[in-house]
Amino acid sequence: MFYTIIGTQWGDEGKGKIVDWLSSKADLIVRYQGGNNAGHTIKVGKKIYKLNLLPSGIIKNKKCAIGNGVVLDPWALLNEIKKLKKDKIIVNKKNFVIADNVTLILPIHKILDEINETIRGKKELGTTKKGIGPAYEDKVGRRAIRLSDIKYPTLLKQKINNLHKFHESKLQMYNKKISYAKTYRELISMSKYLNSFSVPLWRLINKLGNSKKTIVFEGAQGSMLDIDFGTYPFVTSSNTISGQIFSGTGFSIRNNHKILGITKAYTTRVGSGPFPSELFNEIGEYLGTKGNEFGTVTKRKRRCGWFDSVLVKQSIKLNGITDIILTKLDVLDELKDIRVCVGYKIKNKIYDYFPYDETLYNEINPIYKNFKGWMEPTYGISSWNNLPKNAKIYIKGLEKLIDSRISVVSTGPDRKETIDVKKILMRI
């Protein structure tokens, strides 16, 4: 069986906990896009782990992989492995592999990210400035350095020189300097260790799939940050929807696949960009405080708003989602009245989808449906029967609005704080 974990909103939906749950039965957990610009927070007992590159299954010593659709910062990866070692979690060839054709993020990419931010000026796109976008640009431009390249000193030196020569004029224009020799030396010094994890992942993953092993594909960001189907240009630099698992890993098996859409019971977003149901009042502040809404990577405060059923329904269609997993229901516990966005009014026209016409973004007026709050604690509840009546009405109302079943409800960060409504987790 194969499972893809997808965030249906703008990220931060709680994917880490669900992947951690699924990983107990998985034979392989795979990252297939993005880089260390995404963060996953996992709570196991009283211990909290924060991961940026490594798949969440590594916490339970499960076999994990980074696919070719990821752009990999080798310095960040080594730091993450060192941090886990301090927590007695050892990363080695037995529990971790990297696609040999993965693109590397170099120090020059972080500098280019800073330059690009300067060029954009006030039009802040919310980049983490970790070099993700420039690395993808070099990949598409066929200038990238891949993991397999750093085994060969002569080839590596040539490719580094070519890369820096291509970007030299931009670096000079903004008075930025970087040591090509230092980049070369450091990559050579880490080459043997990094390539000890290197495999032709496409072969391994298809072999496991054909052997009927359980594979979990771990999405790193929300669907509405997809480079093609997100709220462009306020998006990330990769495809975040489920179709990316095939090109981002080389996996080719389409059957026996469940796509689980992780969905927060309200909506949040980090950085700029359209957000129709955003709240600029005390309720928005309450959601941010109660939900501890600060970015795992950026530490920036997340913008908060009501659940947007239009956005989530669109995401479900784009991803082919089979089951919704609703998270952070407990954050709404103290609200007397709850609203859900059910449509958009733009220039006297009603939309039941999010339009990609950028000129309409600032014209969107949300249409709301009202629900009564339950004013009772749901934190930690693990049985559907124990939920307050109005909480059940809210969940059932969301199911109808998004035209999809909510199979799991999360009521806290711990694995035990989960309601398996449709018994899908029990069957895994």
N, C-alpha and C positions, 0 to 999 in steps of 0.2 A: 504493500500500500504506500502511496505517496501523498504527502501533505505539503501544501504551500501556505505559509503564514503571511498574510497581507494586511497592511494598515489601510483602512478605508477612508481616512481623513487626511490631515496634514502631518501625520506622524505623531509620536508620543502616545499611542493608543494603548500601550501595555503589551506589546508583542513578546518582550523578553520572558515574561512569566509563562505565557502559553507555550512558547518554544521549549522552555525549561521543563514544563509539564510533559509535552510530547516526547522530549528527548529520552525519557526513561525507557521508552519502547523502541526508539529509533536505532537503526544500524549506521546511519550517517546523517549529519546535519550540515547543510551547505549554505553559505552566503553567495549570492549570485549577482549583486550590483552594489553601487555606492562605494564608500570607503570609510575612513575613520571620522567622517563628519556625522555619523549616526551613533546614537548611544542607546544601550539597553541596560536597564536596571533590573536585577534579579534578587529577590529576597528568599533565602533558604533558612528557616528558623529565625534566629536573630541576626544572621549574617547577611550583609548587603554587598553584592558584587556589581561593578559597573564595567561594561565591556563596550568597546568601540569597533574592533575589527573581528575578533574571534567570535565564532558562533556561540550562542548561549549554552549549548550542550556540553561545552568544554568543562563547565562547572561540575558535571557528573561523570567526567572522564569518558564521555562518548566520542566516537570518531567524528571529527569535524573537518570541513573543507572550505577553502576560499576559492571561488570560481573565477574564470577569466573575465567575467563581467564586472568584477571589482577592480578598482585602482588601489594598489597596495603601497602604503608608506612603510618601508622596511624598518625605519627608525621607530615609528609608532608601534609596529608589531613587536619588536624586541622589547620595548618598554612595557608593553602589556603583558608579555610572557614573564618578564621579571617581577611585575607586581603580583601576578597570580602565584608565582613561586613562593612569595612571602606568605601567601595564604595556604601553602602546602598543596597547591594545584600545579601539577607538573605537565607541561606541554612537550610532547615528544613525537617521534615518527609514528608511534603506534596509535596516537589519538588525534593527529593533525596532519593534513596535507594541503598543498597549494598547487593550483593549476600552473603548469610550467610556462604557459603563455599569458600569464597575468601581467598587466601593465604596472610599472612602478611609479610612485610619486617621488620626485626628487626635490631637493631644497629650492631649485630654481622655480618650481611650480608654486611654491608658497609665496615667493617674491612676486611672481606674475599675478597671483591672486590679489595681492596688496595693490599692485599697479592697476589692475582691472577695477578695483573698488574705487580708486582715485579717479579713474576715467569716468565711471558711472556717476560720481558725485553724489548728489542727494537721492538718486534713485537706488536706494538700498534694497538689494535682492535677498538679504538675509544669509549670505554665504558665511561659512564657518572659517574661511581663509586658511584652509588646510591644504590647498593646492589641488583639490578634487577636479574643479572645472578645467583648469589648464592642462592637467594630466589627461583628461578625456579628449581635450582639443588636440594634443599631440598624438594621442592614439588614433584618432580619426585622420589626422594629417600624416600618418605613417612615419612619424618621427620618434615614437615612443621607445623606451628601453623596457624590455620584458625580463622576467625572472631568469629565463634561460640564457639571456645575453651576458649576465654578469659572471658566468663561468669562464668566459674567454676574455682575458685582459686586453688583447689587441682590438677585438671587436668592440668591447665596452668603451675603450678610450676613443675610438673613432666615432661611436654613436653619441657619446657625451659631447665631444667637440662639435659635431654636426648640430646637435640640439641647441647648444649654447650659441653657436654661430647664427642659427636661425632667429633666436630671440635677442641677439646682441644689441640691435638698434633700439629696441624698446627699453632694455635695461639702461642703456646710455642716456636715453631721453629723460628717464626719471631718476638718473643718478644712483642706480642700484648696482652693487658689485657683489660678485659671488666667486668663490674659488672652485674652478673646474677640477683642479688637481685634488682638492680635499674630497669632493664628491666621489671622484674615481677611487681614491685610497680607501674611503670608508665602505664603498660598495664591494671592493675587492676583499676587504677584511671580513665582511659578513657573508660573502658569497658561499663558502662551504657550508656554513650553518643553515642559511636560508634554503639552499638547494638540497639539503638533506630532507626537506619536506616536499620537494618538487615532484610532481607526477603528471602524466597525461590524464588529467581528471576525467575527460570525456570517456575514456576507456573504462576507468574504474567505476564511474557512476552508472554507466549503462550495463556493465557486468553485474553490479549489485542489483540493479533494477530488474534485469532478466532472471535473476536468481530469487526474485520475489522478496527482497529485503525491504525494510521500511526506511524510506528516505524523507527527511524533512527539509524543505527549502525555506530559509529564513530571510524574509524581506527586511530591509534596513530602514525604510522611510515610508511615508504615506503615499497612497495612490494619487492624491491631488498635487503631489510634487513631481509627478512624472514629466519628463522633458517634452513629451508630445501631448499627453492628455491631462496634464495638470493646469494650474492657473498661470500659464505662461505670460510674461517671462519670470514670474516669481516662483521658480521651480528649481529642482536640483539638476545635475548634469547627466543623469542616467534615466533609463526606463525603470520605473518602480512597480509597474503592474505585473500581473502573474505571467504574462507571455514571455517576460525577460528570463525566466528560469531556463528556457531552452537555449537561447543564444548566449546566456551568461554562464552556462556550465557545459553545454554540449550534450545535455540529456535529451533523449529522443522518444521516450515512452509516454504516450498520451493517456492511456487507460488507467483505471483504478486510482484515480487522483481526486483528493478532496482539497478544496481551496477554502481556507478558513479566514474570514474577514474580521480582523480585530477592530472593534468600534467603541469609542468612548461614549459614555451616556450623556455627554455634552460635547462641545467642540472647543479645540484649542489650536493655536497656530503660533509659531515662532517666526519673527521677522516680518517684513512687509508683504503686502499682497492683499487681494480681495478677501473679505471675510464677512459675508452677508449677515450672519446672526451674531456678530460680535457685540458684547455688552460693555458700555462705558460708564457703568454705574456701580452701586454697592454690591449688586449681585455678581457682576463680573469680578469684582475684587474678592468676594467671598469664594467663588469657584477657584480662583487662583490660589488663595490661602489654604482652603480646606483640601484642595487637590494637590497641594505642593507643586504647583505648576512652574517649574524652572527647568530649562533644558539640561539634559544629562551632559552634553558636550559643551554648549555655549554658556550655560549658567544664566542665560537670559530669561527674563520673566515671559511666560507664554501669554498671549492674548487669549481671552476666554469668552465663550458665548453659548447660546442655546444649541441644542442638537439640531443639525441641518439634515432633514430626511431627503431633501432633493439631492444634495451632494453625495450622501451615502448610497442612495439608490442608483445613482449614476456610476459610482465606484463598483457596486455589485455587478452591474452589467458589463463594465469594462474588464473586470477580472474573472468573470464566470464563477463567482463565489457560491459555494454550496451551503455554508453555514456561517452565521454571524456569532461572534463571541463578544458580548457586551461587557465592558469594563468600567470600573469606578462608579458604579451605581450608588455606592455609599456617600459619595460627595454631595449628592442631591438630598440627603436625608433631612436637612433642616430647612428646606425651602417649602413655603406654604403653597406657592403657585409655581408651576413649571410650564415653559412654552417650548414648542417645537416648530421649526421652520418647515412649512409644507409647500411652499412655492415662492416664486419671485415675481414682483411687478416691476417692469422696466419700460418707462415711457408709455404707460397705459396699456402695455401688453403683458399677459401672464405667461410665465415660462415654467415648465415642469422639469427643466434641466438647466445645468450651468452652462451658459454660452461662452464660447472661446473668443468672442470679439472683445478685444482688450478695451475698446472705447466704451463698452457697456459696464465695465466693472464698477465704476463709481455711481452708476445709475440704478443699481440693484436695491430694491426695497423688499425686505422679507415679509412673507405672509405667514402668520402664526396660527397654530392650534393650541388651545390651553388644556393643561392637565392639572388636576389637584395633587399637591404634594402629600407625602405620607407622614411626615413629621415624627418618624420613628427611626431608630437605628437599624441599618441593614448590615453594618460592618461585620464581617466574619460569618454571616449566615451561609450555611452550606446546603440548605434544603429549600426547595420551591415553596413548600407548604408553610414555611416559617416567615416568608416575606409578607410585609404589610399589604393589605388589599390594594391600596392605590399604587404601590410599586408594581404589582402584577398588572394593573390596568395600564400603567405607563409602558411597561415592556410589551404587552400585547398590542398597544396602540402603535408603538414603533414598528413592530412586525408588519402590521397592516400598511403603514405608510411607506416602508421600504420594500414591501412585497418580498420578504425573505424571512426565513425562520431564525429566531434567536435561540441557538442550541445550548449556549453556555452563558452564565452570568457570573462575573467576577465581583466579589464584594470586599476585596482587600488584596494586598500584594503577595500574601503567602499562598502556596499551592492549596492548602486546606480551605481557604476562603473562596470557594468556587462552587457554584450550583450547576451541575451537569444536567440541564433540563431535559435534553433529548437523549441522554446517555451515550453521547458520541465519544467522550473521553474514556468511559468505562469499556467501550468496545475496542479501543486502540491497544 
